[in-house]
Amino acid sequence: MKKIKLSNESMSDLKKVLGYLIASEEKSYEEYVFNQFEGSFVNSSDFIFNKDFYNNPNVKHIYATARRIKDNIF
């Protein structure tokens, strides 16, 4: 895999974009999870926002994707 070098400024901008995506998609993600995975787990918001859950490749939502990217970069 090819590595990309980012400047301090571009890293700061990337953090802002990911933060915005995560914040703006949080409610939509919660609704998506409860609709897609209902009955698969205890209905707990704490659990679905936990890395063990959103890091699952079966969770296909922009919120989960942004969190996985943020976790891998920072």
N, C-alpha and C positions, 0 to 999 in steps of 0.2 A: 504494500500500500504506500502511496506517495504521501509524504508529509507536507503540510502547508505551514509556512512560517507566518505568524501574525504579529503585527506591531502592538505595542501597549494600547495605542489608540483603537486599533481594530478589535482587540480583545475586549476593550471597554464597550465598544459599540455592539459587539456580539452578545455580551452579557445583558445589555439593555434590551436588545431584540428578543432574546430568549426569555428574559424576565417579563416582557410585555406579552409574549405568546402564552407563557405559563399562566399568568394572571388572567388574561382575557379568555382563556379556554377552560379554566378550572370548573366552572359550573356545567358547561357542555360535556366535559369529560365525566363528571359525576353522573349525569343523566345517561350518557352513553354506556358506562359500566353497569349501572343498575338495569338498563334495558337489555344489554347484550349478555350479561353474566348472571342475571337474576337467578336465585336459588343455588348458585355455585359456591357461595360463601356467606358469611354473616354480613348483613348490611351495615357495614361500618365505614364511615368516611376515612377514619384513621388508616384502615387497612388498604383502601384503594389508592391512597396518596403515598403509601409506603413503597420504597424502591423494589422490594420483592415482588410487588404486584405490577406496577407500571413498567418494570423492566422486562416483563413477559412479552415475547414477540407476538403473541396472539392478541395483545391489546393494541389495536390499530386506531389511534387517535392522535391528533396534533399535539395535545398536551403531553401524552406519554412519550411521543417522539422528541419533543423539545426537552423534556426532563432527561431522557437518555442521552441526548447530545450534550446538555449542560453537565451531566455527571461525568461523561467521558472527556470533556475538554477541561473542566475545572477540577 
